[in-house]
């Protein structure tokens, strides 16, 4: 049975490792324990109740997902699935691995579990994953281990869209226990078993010693116990790393890198990121329904200056959804929205604000993204310099995200993670009928997006993406900012490959 108990933190200090382990009876002296800082809210034990790359990764490691994308090789790798192929333009066939056991000794994953997963994602009131499976028409079992995913239209990107986010859960356990299965019987087939979940505090994972990778790799040197410890404050993460309280500190802001340099007991990993940061406009909320005002915002922002001065050069300015770190990048777009404050003032005058204005409310999370509050403060100041009257709001992330997800935020700074193949993110953010976050709709964009889903020829598909990228710049439903370098602090005895998504695959990590 899964142990779910509250954890009390004393002030802002992290409990000592010994105290943590004693409180949960987790470890023996021989076990290797890796503590990783978590910056994402972990507000629910519902496997489909949160939408963020770190949360998908946690459930993928425990329940198991179909597969993952290996950024080192540039290829998808199976986890629960051992093979997959396109049968026809609207049918993908998957075969699940044989020989897996559920963490409680139950049977391995079956086609029935996959069908159950799709149904629960779509019908469970707590699920926020329905947009990920919007392209799926049905899942049809072929036999116990083989199933076909039927799509509503051709979807050459299905594998990249679903692989690491389609978290497979047990139909049997849910039929017996309902929602309680998530709380007391969270058993899956992944390389780690969920040992403890404390909402917005930490999650504890224990290695599944029977796990072998699809290629036969034995993760014997991977940590036996992994603690995902909630730490949203960057200073706290760095201090905990330097003190040896954690072995992996995620999302180190550029201004704190110096604290880690010159130390023999820690090291810094930098990876080119694929989380696209942007300024988002609600295209149905006045006054930003006027494209002239949206472009005036874009021309007011000196992105390169922010990257150089505030982010220490640890980001790459990006025009459009697809940039140098993403699939199908074909070079700088033909037309871009560069920093041009004079043009911003002209557009404001054209829109009826010659003498200043309009008044706009601007929102940002605090501590969710690298230097997010500092970036927002600089953006607000740049906007004021060209005439906008800006009110900056910094709500708690849970409240911020709730309003964004429901389409209630007029103007905000945030990111879209794991944008390698941009198809899914573009459909979610900009496709008609997608999520209400920006409420943009353009029939031409929808047509081109549908065409690229069906285009198997990579060169032709990338040309479609060039057109899609240009439409997003010309219509400015959002103003693209940059992709951050992913900066991770590690103790010297840790070997961990940080991927472009900012995530990592624990079975391939080592704790010496």
Buried (B, 14 or more C-beta within 10 A) or exposed (E): EBBBEEBEEEEEEBBEBEEBBEBBEBBEEEBBBBBBBBBBBBBBBBBBBBBBBBBBBBBBBBBBBBBBBBBEEEEBBBBBBBEBEBEEEBBBBBBBBEEBBBBEEBEBBBBBBBBBBBEBBBEBEEBBBBBBBBBBBEBBBEEBBBBBBBBEEBBBBBBBBBBBBBBBBBBBBBEEBEEEBBBBBBBBBBBBBBBBBBBBBBBBBBBBEEBBBBEEEEBEEBBBBBBBBBBBBBEBBBBBBBEEBBBBBBBBBBBBBEBBEEBEEBBBBEBBBBBBBBBBBBBBBEBBEBBBBBBBBBBBBBBBEBBBEBBBEBBBBBBBBBBEBBBBBEEEBEEEBBBBBEBBBBBBBEBEBEEEBBEBEBBBBBBBBBBBBBBBBBBBEBBBEBBBEBEBBBBEBEEBBEBBBEBEBBBBBBBBBBBBBBBBBBBBBBBEEBBEBBBBBBEEBBEBBBBBBBBEEEEEBBBBBBBBBBBBBBBBBBBBBBBBBBBBBBBEEBEBEBBBBBBBBBBBBBBE
